C-alpha cells in the first residue's frame, strides 16, 4: 500500500493519512461570518471521504480583514462555539482540521468599501499603480 495511506504526524498532531485538503475559499459561511451548516456539511464530507487534514480556508481574524461576503470568521468570541461544533464533526469522522487564518490588509477595501468601512493596511502607497482603493495605515499604537 502507498505511504499516502499510512498514518503520520505533524509535530504533535497525528493524522490518519497523508492526504491534506489545502485551503480554499468555501464561500459558504453565514452572512455575518459564522460557521454555517453548509460549511460543516462540506468539511465533514471531506473527512468522511478520508482526508486526513482539512484546512478551512481564508478565515478572517479581524473585522477589517474581511475580503468577501460569506467568508468564515474567527474575529469575535461569538464564533467560538460553532467552530467547536465543526471541529467535533470533523474529528468524529476521523479527520483533523486547521484554519487558514487571514487578514486581507488593504485588499479588504474591495469588500469593506461596499459596507462603508475603510480598509486597514501596513502602509499607504501614494499613487499606487496596482491598487486603486484607499486604506488607512497601521500605526505603532
C-alpha positions as CSV (number, residue, x, y, z in Angstrom):
1,X,0.0,0.0,0.0
2,X,1.2,3.5,-0.7
3,X,2.7,5.6,2.0
4,X,-0.1,8.1,1.3
5,X,-2.5,5.9,3.2
6,X,-0.2,5.4,6.3
7,X,-0.7,7.4,9.5
8,X,1.7,10.3,10.0
9,X,2.5,13.1,12.4
10,X,3.0,16.8,12.0
11,X,4.6,17.8,15.3
12,X,2.2,16.5,18.0
13,X,-0.7,16.1,15.6
14,X,-1.4,12.6,14.5
15,X,-3.1,12.2,11.1
16,X,-4.8,9.1,9.7
17,X,-3.0,9.5,6.4
18,X,-1.1,12.0,4.3
19,X,-4.0,13.5,2.4
20,X,-4.3,17.2,3.0
21,X,-7.1,19.3,1.6
22,X,-5.5,22.7,1.1
23,X,-7.1,26.0,2.0
24,X,-9.7,27.3,-0.5
25,X,-12.4,29.9,-0.2
26,X,-15.5,27.9,0.5
27,X,-17.9,30.9,0.4
28,X,-20.5,29.2,2.5
29,X,-20.3,30.8,5.9
30,X,-23.3,32.7,7.3
31,X,-23.6,36.3,6.1
32,X,-22.0,37.5,9.3
33,X,-19.1,35.1,9.0
34,X,-20.4,32.4,11.3
35,X,-19.9,28.8,10.6
36,X,-22.9,27.5,8.7
37,X,-24.5,24.1,8.5
38,X,-23.4,24.1,4.8
39,X,-19.8,24.6,5.9
40,X,-20.0,21.9,8.4
41,X,-21.5,19.5,5.9
42,X,-18.8,20.3,3.3
43,X,-15.9,19.9,5.6
44,X,-17.4,16.8,7.3
45,X,-17.9,15.2,3.9
46,X,-14.2,15.6,3.2
47,X,-13.4,13.8,6.5
48,X,-16.0,11.1,5.5
49,X,-14.0,10.7,2.3
50,X,-10.9,10.0,4.2
51,X,-9.0,13.3,4.1
52,X,-6.5,13.2,7.0
53,X,-6.2,17.0,7.4
54,X,-8.6,19.6,6.2
55,X,-7.5,23.3,6.0
56,X,-10.6,25.6,6.3
57,X,-9.6,28.5,4.1
58,X,-9.5,32.2,4.3
59,X,-10.8,32.6,7.8
60,X,-10.6,36.3,8.7
61,X,-9.3,37.2,12.2
62,X,-10.3,40.8,12.4
63,X,-13.5,42.6,11.2
64,X,-11.4,44.9,9.0
65,X,-9.6,41.9,7.5
66,X,-12.6,40.5,5.7
67,X,-12.5,40.4,1.9
68,X,-15.7,38.7,0.9
69,X,-19.3,38.0,1.9
70,X,-19.8,34.5,3.3
71,X,-16.2,34.4,4.4
72,X,-15.8,32.4,7.6
73,X,-14.7,34.4,10.7
74,X,-12.8,34.0,13.9
75,X,-12.8,37.7,14.5
76,X,-15.1,37.6,17.6
77,X,-15.7,35.3,20.6
78,X,-19.3,34.7,19.5
79,X,-17.9,32.4,16.7
80,X,-16.1,30.0,19.1
81,X,-18.9,27.6,19.8
82,X,-19.7,27.0,16.1
83,X,-16.0,26.4,15.3
84,X,-16.0,23.9,18.1
85,X,-19.1,22.1,16.6
86,X,-17.4,22.0,13.2
87,X,-14.2,20.6,14.8
88,X,-16.1,17.9,16.6
89,X,-17.9,16.8,13.4
90,X,-14.6,16.5,11.5
91,X,-12.9,14.7,14.4
92,X,-15.9,12.3,14.8
93,X,-15.3,11.3,11.2
94,X,-11.6,10.6,11.7
95,X,-10.2,13.8,10.2
96,X,-8.3,16.8,11.7
97,X,-9.0,20.4,10.8
98,X,-7.0,23.6,10.9
99,X,-8.0,27.2,9.8
100,X,-6.0,29.2,7.3
101,X,-6.1,32.5,9.3
102,X,-6.3,35.5,7.1
103,X,-6.3,39.3,7.1
104,X,-6.9,41.0,3.7
105,X,-5.0,44.2,4.6
106,X,-5.6,46.9,2.1
107,X,-7.3,44.4,-0.2
108,X,-10.2,44.4,2.2
109,X,-11.2,47.7,0.6
110,X,-12.7,45.6,-2.2
111,X,-15.3,44.4,0.3
112,X,-15.3,47.0,3.1
113,X,-16.0,49.8,0.7
114,X,-19.4,48.3,-0.1
115,X,-20.4,48.4,3.5
116,X,-18.9,51.8,4.3
117,X,-15.8,50.9,6.2
118,X,-12.2,51.8,5.4
119,X,-9.6,49.1,5.0
120,X,-6.5,48.9,7.3
121,X,-3.1,48.1,5.7
122,X,0.5,48.1,6.7
123,X,1.1,51.4,4.9
124,X,-0.4,53.7,2.4
125,X,1.2,53.8,-1.1
126,X,0.5,57.2,-2.7
127,X,-0.4,56.9,-6.4
128,X,-0.2,53.1,-6.3
129,X,-0.2,51.9,-9.9
130,X,-1.5,48.4,-8.9
131,X,-4.3,49.2,-6.5
132,X,-6.9,51.9,-6.8
133,X,-8.6,51.7,-3.5
134,X,-7.6,53.6,-0.4
135,X,-6.8,52.3,3.0
136,X,-5.7,53.6,6.4
137,X,-2.1,52.8,7.5
138,X,-1.4,50.9,10.7
139,X,0.3,52.8,13.5
140,X,2.6,51.7,16.2
141,X,-0.2,52.0,18.7
